[in-house]
Amino acid sequence: MAFYRQVGSLPKTRHTLFRDDSGEILYEELMGEEGFSSDSSLLYHRNIPSALVGARVWELPEQSLTPNAPLIPRHLKLHDLFSAEDTQGTDAVTGRRLVLGNGDVRISYAWVGKTSPLYRNAVGDECVYVEDGAAVVETVFGALPVSRGDYVIIPRATTHRWVLPEGGNARLYFIEANSHIGPARQYLSKQGQFLEHAPYCERDLRGPAEPLLAEGQDVDVYIKHRGTGPSGLAGTIHTLPEHPFDVVGWDGCLYPYVFNIDDYMPITGKVHQPPPVHQVFEGHNFVICNFVPRKVDYHPLSVPVPYYHSNVDSDEIMFYVGGDYEARRGSGIGIGSISVHPGGHAHGPQPGAVEASLGKDYFDELGVMVDTFRPLDLGEAGLACDDGVYAGSWTGGRWING
């Protein structure tokens, strides 16, 4: 983010001696991307941020992937993965289940009712969409209250945890990159400011407003990092002598922030607009789009639902989170569903959807889409919640291969 923020107490000049009011030295940490040649922030700690008193292996949740073979479109029912009883013992770090993934991005899901341990993703940035519920994301930069419709962007290696209110729960959709995640480049100036045609801008972003300080000794932090196993991932638990929430101030352009989908201003046209107008974020080899309630095409012969299309370079993953998605009428897809439309297969409205859409001037639909430029494989959760019949939904369920 080129959007500079300053929170808490800071020295007048960077990289100079800084003491607190009692005269104790504060320790400066530079947190920077791309070998300190891109966005960065300076954080001022009460304690030495490198200090460790222990480390042990963390066995990550199941990370195996299975190819989408034979190549078919699929309907994954994420709400089938967790029961209400499951939520009480499920947290946002150890409880997320892998739905889809490749070498660039992993998509997971969890319905959580328990505060997570402290966590740091050292592989890439995370974009977490809050489908329902509320939580507070506590980070070394400060706290971020989040609720339904929020995207939470958490930079790589940010120590944080998801805190659930007493008796509360939240449905969370995790998009984990092997890279950084930021606003779509077509919306930004050369210096990184949002342009006038962008569907959202800096004032729509919520960042930490004040330092978050906590006390504690021998505190565990769960770390997901690069490994040499089949998934390319590994886990470690570091035990720190003091609680890592000891930052009295920070400034810079690298920090976690929140954007709510209701603040996205949709771009519409005289005829149906292609998916790039719905883009909100991007990472390496993938983009994130959202489809929000909007007025639709106003040409007298317009067909409001999408035309059939072959996105020849991408797999399209649509997560249906609200309203009634017109193009999927009769497919069995509903709130909490994912449609997997792989590259190499033309897809579009189910039979009857075109006719039903004629004359409509408004769509009440809410969806989060991830388009990847490498094929996605199925995680254990994707295999577990596949309805097994979606591929035949364009032919009335006829399927000749069993």
VOPAGU-2260 file (C-alpha; in pm, 1 decimal, decimal comma):
REM VOPAGU-2260
SITE   aa  ch    i         X         Y         Z
SITE  MET   A    0       0,0       0,0       0,0
SITE  ALA   A    1     130,1     346,4     -88,9
SITE  PHE   A    2    -112,7     483,8     173,2
SITE  TYR   A    3     111,3     592,8     466,1
SITE  ARG   A    4      -8,4     545,3     824,1
SITE  GLN   A    5     138,3     647,1    1159,1
SITE  VAL   A    6      21,3     499,4    1490,9
SITE  GLY   A    7     145,5     550,1    1846,7
SITE  SER   A    8     481,0     684,5    1965,1
SITE  LEU   A    9     769,1     735,1    1720,1
SITE  PRO   A   10    1111,6     896,3    1723,6
SITE  LYS   A   11    1154,6    1212,4    1517,9
SITE  THR   A   12    1420,8    1045,3    1302,5
SITE  ARG   A   13    1418,3     682,0    1194,4
SITE  HIS   A   14    1703,0     447,6    1291,2
SITE  THR   A   15    1796,2     657,9    1593,4
SITE  LEU   A   16    1794,3     579,9    1964,7
SITE  PHE   A   17    1439,2     583,7    2104,0
SITE  ARG   A   18    1342,4     550,6    2470,7
SITE  ASP   A   19    1007,1     529,3    2644,7
SITE  ASP   A   20     895,7     767,4    2919,7
SITE  SER   A   21    1078,6     562,0    3183,8
SITE  GLY   A   22    1405,1     576,3    2989,7
SITE  GLU   A   23    1398,2     217,5    2862,9
SITE  ILE   A   24    1531,8     159,0    2512,0
SITE  LEU   A   25    1272,7      63,7    2248,9
SITE  TYR   A   26    1381,5    -174,8    1973,8
SITE  GLU   A   27    1324,1     -78,4    1611,1
SITE  GLU   A   28    1218,4    -345,9    1360,1
SITE  LEU   A   29    1205,5    -284,0     984,7
SITE  MET   A   30     939,0    -505,7     826,4
SITE  GLY   A   31     978,1    -484,8     449,0
SITE  GLU   A   32     883,7    -662,8     128,5
SITE  GLU   A   33    1090,9    -773,7    -170,4
SITE  GLY   A   34    1429,2    -746,5      -4,4
SITE  PHE   A   35    1345,4    -403,8     145,2
SITE  SER   A   36    1297,0    -260,8    -204,8
SITE  SER   A   37     917,2    -229,5    -176,6
SITE  ASP   A   38     661,6    -136,1      91,1
SITE  SER   A   39     778,1    -139,9     451,4
SITE  SER   A   40     698,8     -22,8     803,7
SITE  LEU   A   41     905,9      51,4    1111,8
SITE  LEU   A   42     782,2     -93,0    1442,2
SITE  TYR   A   43     908,2       2,1    1789,4
SITE  HIS   A   44     907,5    -283,9    2043,2
SITE  ARG   A   45     942,5    -287,6    2419,4
SITE  ASN   A   46    1124,7    -621,1    2391,8
SITE  ILE   A   47    1379,3    -769,4    2151,0
SITE  PRO   A   48    1168,9    -907,9    1859,4
SITE  SER   A   49    1423,5   -1183,8    1780,6
SITE  ALA   A   50    1412,3   -1343,4    2126,5
SITE  LEU   A   51    1316,8   -1714,0    2148,4
SITE  VAL   A   52    1314,2   -1961,9    2435,7
SITE  GLY   A   53    1185,0   -2265,4    2247,6
SITE  ALA   A   54    1071,0   -2416,3    1918,4
SITE  ARG   A   55     886,4   -2730,2    1815,3
SITE  VAL   A   56     720,9   -2874,8    1505,4
SITE  TRP   A   57     360,2   -2782,2    1426,9
SITE  GLU   A   58     183,8   -3048,5    1221,0
SITE  LEU   A   59     -22,4   -2842,9     977,2
SITE  PRO   A   60    -382,4   -2935,4     893,9
SITE  GLU   A   61    -407,0   -3170,2     594,1
SITE  GLN   A   62    -244,5   -3002,0     290,9
SITE  SER   A   63    -263,5   -3278,0      28,5
SITE  LEU   A   64    -403,8   -3194,4    -315,7
SITE  THR   A   65    -579,2   -3415,8    -571,2
SITE  PRO   A   66    -599,0   -3321,6    -941,0
SITE  ASN   A   67    -938,0   -3228,8   -1087,4
SITE  ALA   A   68    -934,9   -3539,1   -1305,4
SITE  PRO   A   69   -1129,5   -3603,9   -1514,3
SITE  LEU   A   70   -1155,3   -3230,3   -1581,8
SITE  ILE   A   71   -1510,7   -3123,6   -1490,2
SITE  PRO   A   72   -1690,0   -2825,4   -1334,9
SITE  ARG   A   73   -1780,2   -2886,6    -972,5
SITE  HIS   A   74   -2011,2   -2759,9    -700,3
SITE  LEU   A   75   -1857,3   -2758,3    -352,4
SITE  LYS   A   76   -2090,3   -2707,6     -54,4
SITE  LEU   A   77   -1873,1   -2542,2     209,7
SITE  HIS   A   78   -2145,9   -2526,0     473,7
SITE  ASP   A   79   -2142,4   -2906,6     483,0
SITE  LEU   A   80   -1785,8   -2906,4     618,5
SITE  PHE   A   81   -1871,5   -2795,4     973,4
SITE  SER   A   82   -2163,5   -2850,0    1208,7
SITE  ALA   A   83   -2273,6   -2599,1    1471,6
SITE  GLU   A   84   -2122,8   -2827,3    1735,9
SITE  ASP   A   85   -1787,6   -2821,9    1553,9
SITE  THR   A   86   -1752,4   -2445,7    1588,0
SITE  GLN   A   87   -1693,6   -2448,3    1963,3
SITE  GLY   A   88   -1361,6   -2630,2    1920,7
SITE  THR   A   89   -1259,3   -2474,1    1588,5
SITE  ASP   A   90   -1031,1   -2172,8    1548,0
SITE  ALA   A   91    -915,7   -1976,0    1243,9
SITE  VAL   A   92    -557,5   -2108,4    1248,0
SITE  THR   A   93    -562,1   -2478,8    1332,7
SITE  GLY   A   94    -922,2   -2537,9    1217,4
SITE  ARG   A   95    -918,8   -2416,7     856,9
SITE  ARG   A   96    -972,2   -2689,5     596,6
SITE  LEU   A   97    -808,6   -2682,9     252,2
SITE  VAL   A   98   -1061,6   -2662,9     -32,1
SITE  LEU   A   99    -850,4   -2586,4    -340,1
SITE  GLY   A  100    -489,2   -2502,3    -410,3
SITE  ASN   A  101    -192,7   -2477,8    -643,7
SITE  GLY   A  102     161,7   -2340,0    -627,4
SITE  ASP   A  103      37,6   -1979,6    -611,9
SITE  VAL   A  104    -266,8   -1976,4    -384,4
SITE  ARG   A  105    -461,8   -2194,7    -140,5
SITE  ILE   A  106    -831,9   -2152,9     -56,2
SITE  SER   A  107    -953,7   -2278,0     281,1
SITE  TYR   A  108   -1267,5   -2249,2     490,4
SITE  ALA   A  109   -1362,4   -2261,6     857,7
SITE  TRP   A  110   -1664,7   -2198,1    1077,5
SITE  VAL   A  111   -1503,9   -2090,3    1402,8
SITE  GLY   A  112   -1621,3   -2026,9    1755,6
SITE  LYS   A  113   -1292,4   -2026,6    1941,6
SITE  THR   A  114   -1012,6   -1769,4    1967,3
SITE  SER   A  115    -708,7   -1877,5    1767,3
SITE  PRO   A  116    -351,3   -1906,6    1886,9
SITE  LEU   A  117    -107,5   -1637,3    1779,7
SITE  TYR   A  118     -13,1   -1702,4    1417,9
SITE  ARG   A  119     225,8   -1584,2    1150,6
SITE  ASN   A  120     205,0   -1686,3     783,4
SITE  ALA   A  121     563,3   -1670,0     653,5
SITE  VAL   A  122     467,1   -1802,9     308,3
SITE  GLY   A  123     260,2   -1511,8     176,4
SITE  ASP   A  124     -14,7   -1259,4     240,0
SITE  GLU   A  125    -363,2   -1369,6     341,0
SITE  CYS   A  126    -695,2   -1226,3     227,1
SITE  VAL   A  127    -970,9   -1349,1     458,9
SITE  TYR   A  128   -1334,0   -1285,6     367,1
SITE  VAL   A  129   -1578,6   -1281,2     658,6
SITE  GLU   A  130   -1886,4   -1456,1     523,0
SITE  ASP   A  131   -2079,4   -1419,2     847,7
SITE  GLY   A  132   -2026,8   -1335,6    1214,3
SITE  ALA   A  133   -1778,2   -1105,3    1382,2
SITE  ALA   A  134   -1434,5   -1113,8    1541,1
SITE  VAL   A  135   -1140,7    -893,5    1634,5
SITE  VAL   A  136    -816,5    -953,8    1448,0
SITE  GLU   A  137    -546,8    -861,4    1697,9
SITE  THR   A  138    -209,1    -785,8    1537,9
SITE  VAL   A  139     129,7    -637,6    1628,6
SITE  PHE   A  140       9,3    -324,3    1445,4
SITE  GLY   A  141    -312,4    -296,6    1648,4
SITE  ALA   A  142    -662,9    -441,7    1654,3
SITE  LEU   A  143    -908,3    -467,0    1363,1
SITE  PRO   A  144   -1275,1    -533,8    1445,0
SITE  VAL   A  145   -1427,3    -727,3    1153,4
SITE  SER   A  146   -1773,1    -849,3    1059,4
SITE  ARG   A  147   -1985,0    -977,1     769,6
SITE  GLY   A  148   -1859,7    -867,1     430,2
SITE  ASP   A  149   -1512,3    -762,5     540,0
SITE  TYR   A  150   -1200,7    -852,8     346,3
SITE  VAL   A  151    -904,7    -865,5     585,7
SITE  ILE   A  152    -564,0    -825,3     418,0
SITE  ILE   A  153    -283,7    -955,7     641,2
SITE  PRO   A  154      74,6    -907,7     515,6
SITE  ARG   A  155     318,7   -1196,7     521,7
SITE  ALA   A  156     482,2   -1257,2     861,8
SITE  THR   A  157     236,3   -1038,8    1056,1
SITE  THR   A  158     184,0   -1188,0    1401,4
SITE  HIS   A  159    -188,0   -1194,1    1475,0
SITE  ARG   A  160    -479,3   -1391,6    1616,3
SITE  TRP   A  161    -854,3   -1412,9    1560,4
SITE  VAL   A  162   -1045,4   -1331,7    1879,7
SITE  LEU   A  163   -1407,7   -1447,5    1895,8
SITE  PRO   A  164   -1662,6   -1286,0    2128,2
SITE  GLU   A  165   -1806,9   -1499,9    2406,1
SITE  GLY   A  166   -2064,3   -1732,6    2248,4
SITE  GLY   A  167   -1998,1   -1591,1    1901,2
SITE  ASN   A  168   -1887,1   -1754,5    1578,5
SITE  ALA   A  169   -1771,9   -1656,9    1230,8
SITE  ARG   A  170   -1759,1   -1817,1     886,6
SITE  LEU   A  171   -1423,2   -1738,2     726,1
SITE  TYR   A  172   -1300,4   -1788,5     368,3
SITE  PHE   A  173    -919,5   -1787,3     351,6
SITE  ILE   A  174    -724,5   -1696,0      36,9
SITE  GLU   A  175    -359,0   -1764,9     114,9
SITE  ALA   A  176    -103,8   -1644,0    -138,4
SITE  ASN   A  177     255,1   -1746,8    -198,5
SITE  SER   A  178     306,2   -1379,2    -282,1
SITE  HIS   A  179     173,3   -1041,1    -178,0
SITE  ILE   A  180    -190,4    -931,0    -220,3
SITE  GLY   A  181    -290,0    -575,5    -302,6
SITE  PRO   A  182    -542,2    -362,9    -492,1
SITE  ALA   A  183    -576,0    -426,1    -865,3
SITE  ARG   A  184    -301,8    -239,5   -1051,3
SITE  GLN   A  185    -541,3     -89,4   -1307,1
SITE  TYR   A  186    -693,4     119,1   -1027,7
SITE  LEU   A  187    -363,4     272,9    -913,7
SITE  SER   A  188    -144,9     561,3   -1028,3
SITE  LYS   A  189     228,8     513,2   -1084,4
SITE  GLN   A  190     280,0     624,7    -723,6
SITE  GLY   A  191      11,1     390,8    -590,9
SITE  GLN   A  192    -280,3     628,7    -531,2
SITE  PHE   A  193    -628,6     504,8    -621,9
SITE  LEU   A  194    -742,0     660,2    -949,5
SITE  GLU   A  195   -1075,8     830,6   -1006,1
SITE  HIS   A  196   -1222,7     535,5   -1199,6
SITE  ALA   A  197   -1142,1     287,8    -919,4
SITE  PRO   A  198   -1446,7     124,7    -756,0
SITE  TYR   A  199   -1308,3     199,9    -409,6
SITE  CYS   A  200   -1044,6     429,9    -259,0
SITE  GLU   A  201    -821,5     493,1      41,7
SITE  ARG   A  202   -1100,3     628,2     262,9
SITE  ASP   A  203   -1277,2     289,6     235,6
SITE  LEU   A  204    -983,2     108,1     399,7
SITE  ARG   A  205    -971,5      56,8     776,2
SITE  GLY   A  206    -633,8      14,5     943,3
SITE  PRO   A  207    -522,4     -19,0    1305,5
SITE  ALA   A  208    -590,1     304,3    1494,9
SITE  GLU   A  209    -385,3     260,8    1813,5
SITE  PRO   A  210    -119,9      29,5    1957,0
SITE  LEU   A  211    -224,3    -301,1    2109,5
SITE  LEU   A  212     -16,7    -398,3    2413,7
SITE  ALA   A  213     -36,9    -727,5    2601,6
SITE  GLU   A  214     158,2    -894,2    2880,2
SITE  GLY   A  215     267,3   -1254,9    2900,6
SITE  GLN   A  216     565,6   -1485,7    2930,2
SITE  ASP   A  217     662,1   -1796,6    2730,9
SITE  VAL   A  218     405,5   -1722,6    2460,5
SITE  ASP   A  219     356,4   -1958,8    2164,8
SITE  VAL   A  220     334,3   -1831,7    1805,4
SITE  TYR   A  221     228,8   -2075,8    1532,0
SITE  ILE   A  222     424,7   -2020,8    1209,4
SITE  LYS   A  223     337,5   -2154,9     864,1
SITE  HIS   A  224     647,7   -2145,9     645,9
SITE  ARG   A  225     810,5   -2293,1     338,8
SITE  GLY   A  226     912,1   -2659,2     359,8
SITE  THR   A  227    1048,3   -2943,9     149,7
SITE  GLY   A  228     755,4   -3187,6     175,8
SITE  PRO   A  229     496,7   -3257,8     -96,7
SITE  SER   A  230     289,9   -2948,3     -10,0
SITE  GLY   A  231     593,0   -2718,5       4,0
SITE  LEU   A  232     473,2   -2607,6     348,8
SITE  ALA   A  233     576,9   -2676,8     705,2
SITE  GLY   A  234     483,2   -2558,8    1053,1
SITE  THR   A  235     679,0   -2449,4    1358,2
SITE  ILE   A  236     573,9   -2319,3    1699,5
SITE  HIS   A  237     807,6   -2057,9    1844,5
SITE  THR   A  238     793,5   -1985,0    2216,3
SITE  LEU   A  239     874,8   -1620,6    2290,2
SITE  PRO   A  240     992,6   -1501,8    2631,5
SITE  GLU   A  241     752,5   -1203,5    2620,1
SITE  HIS   A  242     421,1   -1139,3    2447,2
SITE  PRO   A  243     479,0   -1012,5    2089,5
SITE  PHE   A  244     209,9    -743,3    2125,3
SITE  ASP   A  245     463,7    -495,8    2259,7
SITE  VAL   A  246     472,8    -237,4    1977,5
SITE  VAL   A  247     426,1     114,8    2114,5
SITE  GLY   A  248     423,5     276,2    1770,5
SITE  TRP   A  249     479,0     219,2    1400,5
SITE  ASP   A  250     465,4     396,4    1067,9
SITE  GLY   A  251     489,1     306,1     703,1
SITE  CYS   A  252     299,0     157,4     411,7
SITE  LEU   A  253     293,5    -209,8     515,9
SITE  TYR   A  254      20,2    -309,5     760,3
SITE  PRO   A  255    -301,4    -512,5     780,7
SITE  TYR   A  256    -622,8    -345,3     670,2
SITE  VAL   A  257    -991,6    -412,7     612,1
SITE  PHE   A  258   -1221,5    -336,6     320,6
SITE  ASN   A  259   -1594,1    -412,2     326,7
SITE  ILE   A  260   -1759,5    -550,2      14,2
SITE  ASP   A  261   -2058,8    -315,6      64,6
SITE  ASP   A  262   -1825,3     -21,1      -6,8
SITE  TYR   A  263   -1740,0    -152,2    -354,3
SITE  MET   A  264   -1894,0      67,3    -626,2
SITE  PRO   A  265   -1981,4    -165,1    -917,2
SITE  ILE   A  266   -1896,8     -73,3   -1274,6
SITE  THR   A  267   -2192,5    -137,7   -1504,6
SITE  GLY   A  268   -2262,1     -88,3   -1873,9
SITE  LYS   A  269   -2514,3     -84,3   -2155,3
SITE  VAL   A  270   -2445,0    -454,9   -2214,5
SITE  HIS   A  271   -2301,8    -724,3   -1987,3
SITE  GLN   A  272   -1955,5    -634,6   -1854,9
SITE  PRO   A  273   -1670,2    -890,3   -1837,4
SITE  PRO   A  274   -1524,0   -1014,8   -1507,1
SITE  PRO   A  275   -1222,6    -774,7   -1495,3
SITE  VAL   A  276   -1455,7    -483,6   -1407,4
SITE  HIS   A  277   -1536,2    -668,5   -1083,3
SITE  GLN   A  278   -1173,4    -703,1    -970,1
SITE  VAL   A  279   -1083,7    -591,0    -617,7
SITE  PHE   A  280    -740,7    -744,5    -533,6
SITE  GLU   A  281    -461,2    -937,9    -702,1
SITE  GLY   A  282    -166,9   -1160,2    -617,5
SITE  HIS   A  283      91,6   -1342,0    -825,4
SITE  ASN   A  284     -92,1   -1553,8   -1084,5
SITE  PHE   A  285    -440,2   -1489,5    -943,3
SITE  VAL   A  286    -698,8   -1214,0    -903,0
SITE  ILE   A  287    -988,2   -1161,7    -660,3
SITE  CYS   A  288   -1317,5   -1019,5    -787,4
SITE  ASN   A  289   -1649,5    -948,9    -620,3
SITE  PHE   A  290   -1998,6    -942,5    -766,6
SITE  VAL   A  291   -2223,4    -708,1    -571,2
SITE  PRO   A  292   -2588,6    -594,5    -592,8
SITE  ARG   A  293   -2613,9    -358,7    -887,9
SITE  LYS   A  294   -2821,8    -221,6   -1169,8
SITE  VAL   A  295   -2762,6    -425,9   -1482,1
SITE  ASP   A  296   -2748,9    -371,8   -1857,9
SITE  TYR   A  297   -2976,1    -110,5   -2012,9
SITE  HIS   A  298   -2954,7    -190,3   -2386,0
SITE  PRO   A  299   -3311,6    -267,4   -2505,9
SITE  LEU   A  300   -3200,9    -617,6   -2615,7
SITE  SER   A  301   -2956,2    -683,0   -2334,5
SITE  VAL   A  302   -2914,3   -1026,5   -2178,8
SITE  PRO   A  303   -2830,9    -949,3   -1814,3
SITE  VAL   A  304   -2677,1   -1286,1   -1722,8
SITE  PRO   A  305   -2326,0   -1367,8   -1849,6
SITE  TYR   A  306   -2266,7   -1494,2   -2200,4
SITE  TYR   A  307   -2113,3   -1841,1   -2225,2
SITE  HIS   A  308   -1740,4   -1796,6   -2201,0
SITE  SER   A  309   -1409,4   -1982,9   -2205,9
SITE  ASN   A  310   -1157,7   -1821,7   -1974,8
SITE  VAL   A  311    -877,2   -2007,2   -2152,3
SITE  ASP   A  312    -598,7   -1907,1   -1911,4
SITE  SER   A  313    -781,2   -1943,7   -1580,3
SITE  ASP   A  314    -977,9   -2155,6   -1340,6
SITE  GLU   A  315   -1276,8   -1954,7   -1208,9
SITE  ILE   A  316   -1379,6   -2012,6    -846,9
SITE  MET   A  317   -1698,5   -1836,7    -737,1
SITE  PHE   A  318   -1801,7   -1832,1    -370,0
SITE  TYR   A  319   -2171,8   -1744,5    -333,2
SITE  VAL   A  320   -2223,1   -1541,7     -14,6
SITE  GLY   A  321   -2550,3   -1352,7     -54,1
SITE  GLY   A  322   -2858,4   -1279,2    -263,8
SITE  ASP   A  323   -2969,0   -1494,3    -554,5
SITE  TYR   A  324   -2718,4   -1554,8    -833,1
SITE  GLU   A  325   -2929,0   -1537,2   -1149,9
SITE  ALA   A  326   -2697,5   -1738,7   -1378,2
SITE  ARG   A  327   -2703,1   -2046,1   -1152,3
SITE  ARG   A  328   -3080,5   -2098,6   -1126,6
SITE  GLY   A  329   -3165,1   -2467,4   -1112,9
SITE  SER   A  330   -2808,8   -2581,4   -1043,2
SITE  GLY   A  331   -2846,4   -2647,8    -671,1
SITE  ILE   A  332   -2602,5   -2368,3    -590,6
SITE  GLY   A  333   -2689,5   -2151,8    -290,3
SITE  ILE   A  334   -2532,3   -1949,2     -11,0
SITE  GLY   A  335   -2207,9   -2114,5      97,5
SITE  SER   A  336   -2153,2   -2286,0    -237,8
SITE  ILE   A  337   -1844,1   -2271,7    -456,0
SITE  SER   A  338   -1858,6   -2330,4    -830,0
SITE  VAL   A  339   -1535,6   -2457,1    -987,1
SITE  HIS   A  340   -1517,5   -2374,8   -1357,6
SITE  PRO   A  341   -1180,7   -2499,0   -1483,3
SITE  GLY   A  342    -991,7   -2361,6   -1779,7
SITE  GLY   A  343   -1061,1   -2572,3   -2086,9
SITE  HIS   A  344   -1437,6   -2588,6   -2029,7
SITE  ALA   A  345   -1681,9   -2322,8   -2156,3
SITE  HIS   A  346   -1930,6   -2225,1   -1889,4
SITE  GLY   A  347   -2224,1   -1992,8   -1848,5
SITE  PRO   A  348   -2586,8   -1979,0   -1734,6
SITE  GLN   A  349   -2782,7   -2292,2   -1651,8
SITE  PRO   A  350   -3075,1   -2378,3   -1886,8
SITE  GLY   A  351   -3359,7   -2130,2   -1847,3
SITE  ALA   A  352   -3147,2   -1864,9   -1676,5
SITE  VAL   A  353   -3113,5   -1651,4   -1990,6
SITE  GLU   A  354   -3488,2   -1642,0   -2044,5
SITE  ALA   A  355   -3556,7   -1570,9   -1676,4
SITE  SER   A  356   -3318,4   -1275,7   -1674,4
SITE  LEU   A  357   -3470,0   -1086,6   -1969,4
SITE  GLY   A  358   -3613,0    -751,0   -1869,0
SITE  LYS   A  359   -3443,8    -740,5   -1529,1
SITE  ASP   A  360   -3268,2    -420,5   -1437,3
SITE  TYR   A  361   -3120,8    -517,1   -1098,8
SITE  PHE   A  362   -2932,8    -818,0    -963,9
SITE  ASP   A  363   -2933,6    -887,7    -590,3
SITE  GLU   A  364   -2628,1   -1111,6    -575,0
SITE  LEU   A  365   -2310,9   -1123,5    -371,6
SITE  GLY   A  366   -2014,1   -1338,0    -466,7
SITE  VAL   A  367   -1637,4   -1353,3    -419,7
SITE  MET   A  368   -1443,3   -1492,4    -716,4
SITE  VAL   A  369   -1083,2   -1610,1    -741,0
SITE  ASP   A  370    -939,3   -1657,6   -1091,1
SITE  THR   A  371    -609,5   -1846,3   -1103,4
SITE  PHE   A  372    -365,7   -1863,3   -1392,1
SITE  ARG   A  373    -251,9   -2213,3   -1302,7
SITE  PRO   A  374    -492,6   -2504,5   -1256,7
SITE  LEU   A  375    -630,1   -2569,9    -910,6
SITE  ASP   A  376    -630,5   -2908,8    -740,5
SITE  LEU   A  377    -881,0   -3026,6    -480,6
SITE  GLY   A  378    -793,3   -3025,2    -111,8
SITE  GLU   A  379    -937,9   -3269,1     138,1
SITE  ALA   A  380   -1227,4   -3032,8     211,4
SITE  GLY   A  381   -1302,3   -2985,9    -158,8
SITE  LEU   A  382   -1326,2   -3361,2    -204,5
SITE  ALA   A  383   -1544,6   -3392,8     106,6
SITE  CYS   A  384   -1808,7   -3138,6      -2,0
SITE  ASP   A  385   -1832,2   -3199,9    -380,4
SITE  ASP   A  386   -2198,5   -3257,5    -471,5
SITE  GLY   A  387   -2097,0   -3497,2    -751,8
SITE  VAL   A  388   -2371,7   -3389,7    -993,1
SITE  TYR   A  389   -2300,8   -3029,4   -1094,1
SITE  ALA   A  390   -2122,8   -3121,4   -1417,6
SITE  GLY   A  391   -2453,5   -3253,6   -1556,1
SITE  SER   A  392   -2657,9   -2947,0   -1460,0
SITE  TRP   A  393   -2654,3   -2804,6   -1815,9
SITE  THR   A  394   -2810,7   -3125,7   -1951,9
SITE  GLY   A  395   -3084,4   -3185,6   -1696,4
SITE  GLY   A  396   -2862,4   -3419,8   -1494,7
SITE  ARG   A  397   -2783,1   -3655,7   -1781,8
SITE  TRP   A  398   -2442,4   -3812,2   -1725,0
SITE  ILE   A  399   -2320,7   -4125,0   -1903,2
SITE  ASN   A  400   -2004,5   -4211,4   -1705,4
SITE  GLY   A  401   -2169,6   -4301,9   -1377,1
